[in-house]
Amino acid sequence: MAEYFNITGTSSAAAELTRELLAPGENVKVSSISLTNVEGTNNCTVDLYIEKKGKGKFYLLKGVELIIGATLIHDDVSFDNSRGQFGLYIKLTKSASETPNVDVIIK
């Protein structure tokens, strides 16, 4: 079953926004992840990673710039958090004064 997220930053001065997409133990098997920059005026930079306490972060994408209206599909993912070990996280960094706005679809 697909998971859908609209990730939108706040209008504060914070340059980064990190969000948990899948918590450890949600029993979601992931095969592809689609990211679309839906913010109308600026690019944003995306980090996508899994993380386990005591083990650290393991990046699927690091510092990838999504241009306005671009969609990136990462379809070679073999992530399964059914054992309750890893969570899936996204970090957005804005490139200008606008807040990042990215749609995420996980299948």
Buried (B, 14 or more C-beta within 10 A) or exposed (E): EEBEBEBBBEEEEEBEBEBEBBEBEBEBEBEEBBBBBBBEEBBBBBBBBBBBEEEEEEEBBEEBEBEEEBEBEBEEBEBEBEEEBBBBBBBBBBBEEBBBBBBBBBB
